[in-house]
Amino acid sequence: MSLTLAQELANYRQRRFLAMPLAGSIAWLLVLVAGQVLDARWHLLSIFVLTGCIAYLGMGLSKLTGEDFMAKKNKSPFDALFMLCVGQALLAYAIAIPIAIKDPSSTVFTVGMLTGFMWLPCAWLLGHWVAAFHAIARTVLILLAWLLAPSQGMVLVPLIVLALYAISIFSLERRWQTGRLQVA
């Protein structure tokens, strides 16, 4: 018996949603470190490489968090929609790369903002406020950092993203734990 789309969505929203934010946190922590220890041309490359690996790292971490993105069981049409959101974040490099060529110092700002946009459609997918908060706060805070302290991007942007990931991880884990307690 197949489920309705509403039932599929309800089941999807009961998931943990921890692997990708953890992966993003690891990647952005490494961007922060790279910005402090590498020569400018290398930390520019590190932004693209490290943020481009978030999806793959998330797939690996999903086995540890019990989400297992690659498992065939419990597949939902919403898994494909989520992966399209991830693809949207990667396609944002088509904007960030030409801007980086013209103004390398802007790269951390553009990548930080553009890759965070995927959280907005994920707000609907997850059915939780924290995803929309993450997308909007990330955009506004990174824009403010760009306007107020443009020379501090390699410090401020990773710190902003890491702080928002911390809020998101805490909120999503709390939501998941609360849902498990209500079912038990």
HELIX and SHEET records of a PDB file:
HELIX    1   1 LEU A    5  TYR A   12  1                                   8    
HELIX    2   2 ALA A   19  VAL A   37  1                                  19    
HELIX    3   3 ALA A   40  GLY A   52  1                                  13    
HELIX    4   4 ILE A   54  THR A   65  1                                  12    
HELIX    5   5 PRO A   77  LEU A   91  1                                  15    
HELIX    6   6 TYR A   93  LYS A  102  1                                  10    
HELIX    7   7 PRO A  104  SER A  106  5                                   3    
HELIX    8   8 THR A  107  LEU A  114  1                                   8    
HELIX    9   9 THR A  115  MET A  118  5                                   4    
HELIX   10  10 TRP A  119  LEU A  126  1                                   8    
HELIX   11  11 TRP A  129  LEU A  148  1                                  20    
HELIX   12  12 PRO A  150  GLN A  152  5                                   3    
HELIX   13  13 GLY A  153  VAL A  183  1                                  31    
END                                                                             
